[in-house]
Amino acid sequence: MYYVELIARDRVMPIEIFRQFADQSSSWVEGAVDRMVLQLGRTMRLGPHPSYLALWRIPDIGRLDAWEEYFSSAPYLAGGRRSHAMHRAIDIASAGLYDALHEDGTTREGLHYVEFFAADAADGAIADWFWARRTRYPEAKLGYVLRRVGLLGPDPAHLAVWTFADYAASEPFARDAPPPGPVAIREAGAYRWLGQEIL
């Protein structure tokens, strides 16, 4: 399961400060079982708002109980200075819970192309539709296809993360209309790893 944060930046805040506090690459709880797998920022203004997103892999929905307990605990309230500052410095505009239909993962390098989509079909049909597209574009790496859990997340409901070497490699994919099928791409954007994005 994935917990996905959609993060906005107050333009009054210098980007260097925002990046410092938005970087969640180190675990926020010692020994935590959660793993941050992606921290992306929209680059060259290509894509929807909010401009940043973070993907956390969590074991199950029960982790939210543990998070709430931790954020209400005396140790956090007394000593969580960085977390307190982070929540004041960045605007987590919304978040969602997602099941993985495909998860090969990705790297920090490259151009990440994120598609936000709607679908009314079984998990297998959605995964097959994305995999069929993947076979048409040898330059594309399909890292994630995530389906929203119920209504626990913003619209468009679901998302897929592709990675390309660069813009030139992504052009055939970006220009080509998605084939008919159970998936309707609603929005897409170009992203780099947090700190590498161009505003």
Buried (B, 14 or more C-beta within 10 A) or exposed (E): BBBBBBBBBEEEBEBEEBBBBBBBEEEBBEEBEBEBBBBBBBBBEBBBEBBBBBBBBBEEEEBEEBBEEBBEEEEBEEEBEEBEEBEEBBBBBEBBBBEBBBBEEBEBEBBBBBBBBBBEBEBEBBBBBBEEBBEEBEBBBBBBBBBBBEEBBBEBBBBBBBBBEEBEBBEEBEEEEBEEBBBEBBEBBBBBBBBBBEE
